[in-house]
Amino acid sequence: MPASILDQVTLGYQLVWNRLRQRCAVQLFVRPQCAPSVDIPHLLGTVDALWSEQAPSLLLSPQSPQLLNDLLDQAPAGSVHIEVNQAWLHSAATAQRVHHAHQRGLQLVWRGEPGQRPNVAVSPCFARTMVNLTADEALAGLRVSLRKHQQAHQESPGTGSGARSPVLAGQIYESVASRVLVEHCLDQQAAWGVAGWPTEDVLHGYRHQRLQPGQQAIIHLVEAIDADESTEQIEQALAEEPLLAYRFLRYANSAGLGLRTEIESLRHGLMVLGHALVKSWLLEQLPQASSDLNLQPIRSAMTLRAQLMAQLLDAGEGDELRRELYLCGLLSQIDLILGEPLPAALQRLPLSGRVNQALLSQSGPYAPYLALATALESSDTPAIQALCEAHGLASGEVNRVLLRTLCTAPLHAARGLLLV
């Protein structure tokens, strides 16, 4: 299969999280670069070849009316889910295509602006809706959430109906700005997923206390050491918990250990300290570890950025450089979870000049990878394409790396946009 089709589009992404705070879908923004239309069968075939069966569901979000129309006309039943933006449904021709695509068995997802909903003429054509709540709707949802919490703490909960929540079961909610509203959507109203995550508001709840590494990550690492797994496997598990990885590097370089060499990587630290000492250190972290599921999407997104940066490096480069680039991505948002400025957080670690340049001054050889990995976490495909061109990165290869990296979601994540 020719690979040139990925050179003709620019991709970006947004993650969708389910009730377990796992990635259950990836919203993939697609924009044609030059020609208004692309070879749809070739594009879908290439994406399907790169997308593993264990990965989350894939939702294609075309960024032009022509691309949407081509997908509606040519995508086969059983392929990826396709977003239909309400802004383009005002065209009678597009609305007719939606009906025909639905009759052909295509799985469609409606998406609109705050306050919009699909009209009754086309709503049966959509498997799901992606809703953006207005400020008033969000407030109504918060009020219902508060009332449910109050009733749950009463010995004899009231039976009054009160106002109904605007959040409906089985749908996707986007741009949810608060932790309480996310919990209302996923835990109380059984929404199928939340697109994006209120990182700032979740972390704001920890502003008066020290954030702790995830309990499950520590337990998994201790079990891996007990099972005598390889250093590579333990390193990979440690690298999936940003705060724990940061603390490990600080511990490995602490004066108390009295090591004669600086530890600049997780692998080096594991080899120098040995598994027994690492296990003892992990067990010391366990009593204070966090079990807050709302932190998991934040950790996962940070890890995904690091994975993407490492994979963007040329295949011929060595593993040490790839590990260093991964660490650069992993630490790029460590200031958020530490609640302190990034320079203060990084000065405690003996990082390489390349990593410090990228993180502190957006310069040096790693800066293009960090800028691109950050831009890819959005729908701003013109900015993504501009970065590729500015840094001489082939957009087709960037797209290929992105698709492969997005397939690394946990194997136990929910599958299928039609699952409730």
Residue pairs with C-beta under 8 A, 6 or more apart in sequence:
1 42
1 45
1 46
1 49
2 42
3 46
3 396
3 400
4 396
5 38
5 39
5 42
5 43
5 46
6 46
6 395
6 396
6 397
6 399
6 400
7 33
7 394
7 395
7 396
8 32
8 33
8 34
8 35
8 38
9 30
9 31
9 32
9 33
9 38
9 43
9 395
9 399
10 30
10 31
10 33
10 381
10 382
10 384
10 385
10 388
10 395
10 399
11 28
11 29
11 30
11 31
11 376
11 381
11 384
11 398
11 399
11 402
11 403
12 28
12 29
12 375
12 376
12 377
12 378
12 379
12 380
12 381
12 384
13 26
13 27
13 28
13 29
13 376
13 377
13 402
13 406
14 26
14 27
14 29
14 195
14 196
14 377
14 378
14 379
15 23
15 25
15 26
15 27
15 195
15 196
15 197
15 297
15 300
15 301
15 304
16 23
16 24
16 25
16 26
16 27
16 56
16 59
16 172
16 193
16 194
16 195
17 23
17 24
17 186
17 193
17 194
17 197
17 297
18 24
18 186
18 192
18 193
18 413
18 414
19 186
19 187
19 190
20 293
20 413
20 414
21 293
21 294
21 296
21 297
22 296
22 300
22 409
22 410
22 412
22 413
22 414
23 56
23 300
23 409
23 410
23 413
24 56
24 57
24 192
24 193
24 413
24 414
24 415
25 56
25 57
25 58
25 59
25 172
25 193
25 417
26 55
26 56
26 57
26 58
26 59
26 406
26 409
27 59
27 61
27 83
27 195
28 47
28 58
28 59
28 60
28 61
28 406
29 61
29 63
29 378
29 379
29 381
30 60
30 61
30 62
30 63
30 67
30 381
31 62
31 63
31 64
31 67
31 381
31 382
31 385
32 38
32 64
32 66
32 67
33 385
33 395
36 64
36 66
36 67
37 66
37 67
37 70
38 67
38 70
40 70
40 71
40 73
40 74
40 75
41 74
44 75
44 76
44 79
44 80
47 58
47 60
47 80
47 403
48 79
48 80
50 400
50 403
50 404
50 407
51 58
51 80
51 403
51 407
52 407
54 407
54 409
54 411
55 406
55 407
55 408
55 409
56 406
56 409
56 413
56 414
56 415
57 81
57 415
57 416
57 417
58 80
58 81
59 80
59 81
59 82
59 83
59 109
59 417
60 71
60 80
60 81
60 82
60 83
61 83
61 85
61 111
61 379
62 68
62 71
62 82
62 83
63 379
63 381
65 88
65 91
65 94
68 82
68 84
68 85
68 88
68 94
69 93
69 94
69 97
71 82
72 82
72 84
72 94
72 97
72 98
72 100
72 101
72 106
73 97
73 100
73 101
75 82
75 101
75 106
77 104
77 105
77 106
78 105
79 106
81 107
81 108
81 109
81 127
81 417
82 101
82 106
82 107
82 108
82 109
83 108
83 109
83 110
83 111
83 130
84 94
84 98
84 108
84 109
84 110
84 111
84 126
85 111
85 112
86 110
86 111
86 112
86 113
86 116
86 118
87 112
87 113
88 94
89 95
89 98
89 118
89 122
95 121
95 122
98 108
98 122
98 125
99 122
99 125
101 108
101 125
102 108
102 124
102 125
102 126
107 127
107 417
107 418
108 125
108 126
108 127
109 126
109 127
109 128
109 129
109 130
109 172
109 417
110 118
110 122
110 123
110 126
110 128
110 129
110 130
111 129
111 130
111 174
112 118
112 129
112 130
112 131
112 132
113 132
114 132
114 133
114 134
114 135
114 137
114 175
115 132
115 133
115 134
115 137
116 132
117 123
117 129
117 131
118 126
118 129
123 129
127 417
127 418
128 170
128 171
128 172
128 192
128 417
128 418
129 171
129 172
130 171
130 172
130 173
130 174
130 195
131 168
131 171
131 172
131 173
131 174
132 173
132 174
132 175
133 141
133 166
133 167
133 173
133 175
133 176
133 181
137 166
138 176
138 177
138 178
138 181
140 163
140 165
140 166
141 165
141 166
141 167
141 181
141 184
141 185
141 189
142 178
142 180
142 181
142 184
143 163
144 162
144 163
144 164
144 165
144 184
144 188
145 165
145 180
145 181
145 183
145 184
145 188
147 162
148 188
151 157
151 158
165 184
165 188
165 189
167 173
167 184
167 185
167 189
167 191
168 189
168 191
169 189
169 190
169 191
169 192
169 420
170 190
170 191
170 192
170 420
171 191
171 192
172 191
172 192
172 193
172 194
172 195
173 185
173 191
173 193
173 194
173 195
174 194
174 195
174 196
175 195
175 196
176 182
176 185
176 194
176 196
176 198
177 198
177 201
178 198
178 201
179 198
179 201
179 202
179 205
179 294
181 198
182 194
182 197
182 198
182 294
183 294
185 191
185 194
186 193
186 194
190 420
192 417
192 419
192 420
197 297
197 298
197 301
199 297
199 298
199 301
199 336
200 336
202 294
202 295
202 298
203 211
203 298
203 336
203 337
203 339
206 339
207 339
211 243
211 290
211 295
211 337
211 338
211 339
212 243
212 285
212 288
212 289
212 290
213 241
213 243
213 244
213 247
213 285
213 289
213 290
214 241
214 243
214 244
214 289
214 290
214 291
214 295
214 296
214 299
215 286
215 289
215 290
215 291
216 291
217 237
217 240
217 241
217 244
217 299
218 241
218 244
218 282
218 285
218 286
218 289
219 286
220 237
221 234
221 237
221 238
221 244
221 278
221 282
222 279
222 282
222 283
222 286
224 233
224 234
224 237
225 234
225 275
225 278
225 279
225 282
226 279
231 267
231 270
231 271
231 275
232 267
234 270
234 275
234 278
235 266
235 267
235 270
238 244
238 245
238 248
238 266
238 270
239 245
239 266
239 303
239 306
239 326
239 327
239 330
240 299
240 303
241 299
242 299
242 302
242 303
242 330
242 331
242 333
242 334
242 337
243 299
243 334
243 337
243 338
244 285
245 266
245 327
245 330
246 331
246 334
246 338
246 345
246 349
247 285
248 266
248 269
248 278
248 281
249 263
249 266
249 269
249 349
250 348
250 349
251 257
251 281
252 259
252 263
252 268
252 269
252 272
252 273
253 259
253 262
253 263
253 348
253 349
253 350
257 273
259 272
261 272
262 350
263 269
263 272
263 350
264 324
264 350
264 351
264 352
265 320
265 323
265 324
265 327
266 323
266 327
267 323
270 278
273 281
298 336
298 337
301 377
302 329
302 330
302 332
302 333
303 330
304 405
304 406
304 408
305 329
305 330
305 332
305 333
305 373
305 374
305 377
306 326
306 327
306 328
306 329
306 330
306 332
307 326
307 329
307 405
307 408
308 329
308 373
308 376
308 401
308 402
308 405
309 325
309 326
309 328
309 329
309 366
309 369
309 370
309 373
310 322
310 323
310 325
310 326
310 329
311 401
311 404
311 405
312 325
312 369
312 372
312 373
312 393
312 398
312 401
313 321
313 322
313 325
313 369
324 352
324 354
324 355
324 366
325 366
325 369
327 351
327 355
328 354
328 355
328 358
328 359
328 366
328 369
328 370
329 369
329 370
329 373
331 345
331 346
331 349
331 351
331 355
331 359
332 358
332 359
332 370
332 374
334 342
334 345
334 346
335 341
335 342
335 345
338 345
342 359
342 360
343 360
346 356
346 359
346 360
351 359
353 364
354 364
354 365
354 366
355 366
357 363
357 364
357 365
357 366
357 367
358 364
358 365
358 366
358 367
358 369
358 370
359 370
362 370
362 371
368 387
368 390
368 391
368 393
371 387
371 391
372 384
372 387
372 388
372 391
372 393
372 398
375 383
375 384
375 387
376 384
376 398
376 402
378 384
385 395
387 393
388 394
388 395
388 398
